[in-house]
Amino acid sequence: MGETAAIGRFKSAAAYARHNGTAPLPVRSSNRARHRLSRTGNRQLNAALHRISIT
């Protein structure tokens, strides 16, 4: 997890999730509130977290 550097620089878990691209984005269509995956953030860190969760 060398891509993160100092974890203390993030003020919350949500800020860290946004940094690595795992935070869902709200999408509103008519009266339905849905979420979709974020395409932003650190893609290498996101891939590492994905590999960790799969194994």
N, C-alpha and C positions, 0 to 999 in steps of 0.2 A: 504494500500500500504506500509506496514511496511517492505516488502521485498526489497524495493528500497533503503532505508536509505537516504542519502543526494543526491538529484537530481543534485546538482551542481558538482558532481564528473564526470558526463558525459559531454563531450565537445560538443555534438550535439544531436539532436533528433534521428539521425541515429545510434549513439552509444548506446543510450538507447533502441532502437528497437532491436539492436543486442543482448543486454544484456538480454532482456526478451523473445527473440525468435520469434518476430513478423516481423523481417526484411526478405524479400524474398531473396533467393539465386539465382544468375544467373546460368542458365544451357544452355550450347551451344551444339547444335546437328546439324551438317552439317551447313546450312546457317541460321538456325532459332535461335533467341535469346529468350529464355523463362525463367520463374521464377518458383521456387517451394518453398514450405514452409520449414523453418528451423526446424530441430529437436533438436537444441542446445538451450542454454539459460536457464533461470530460469523458470522451468515448472509451479511452483505454481503461479508465477506472470503472466505468460501467461494464465493460466486457469482463474485467477481473471479478467484479461482484457477481456477475452472471455465472461465471465458471465455478465460483465458490458455492453458489446456491445449488447448482446442478449436481456437483459432486458431494 
